[in-house]
Amino acid sequence: MDSESTKRELAERFRAIRDLDREWGRKIAAENAGYVPTDEVVLMSLHKARVSLPTVPALLRVQSMTWLKARGYKPLGMRNWPRDGSLP
């Protein structure tokens, strides 16, 4: 894969995570895991990715953190959310 196609792929991945593109999430899951997860699992994965990317605007990251916390999900790679309410 050349550097231009890598840049395009990364830009598309960032856009899909930022925009919570469920169709993209289902497609990627099917390609990598061999099955299509439920909408809840796709959204959870996209929200966790959005929270973990510092290049995503803070407002969107906070919205995703709120969505995840409201459903009892833990942050990516952590046992608990930061106690001070900050983004991981």
Sequence and secondary structure as in RCSB ss.txt:
>XXXX:A:sequence
MDSESTKRELAERFRAIRDLDREWGRKIAAENAGYVPTDEVVLMSLHKARVSLPTVPALLRVQSMTWLKARGYKP
LGMRNWPRDGSLP
>XXXX:A:secstr
  HHHHHHHHHHHHHHHHTT HHHHHHHHHHHHSS   HHHHHHHHHHHHHH TTS HHHHHHHHHHHHHTT   
TT SS  TTS   
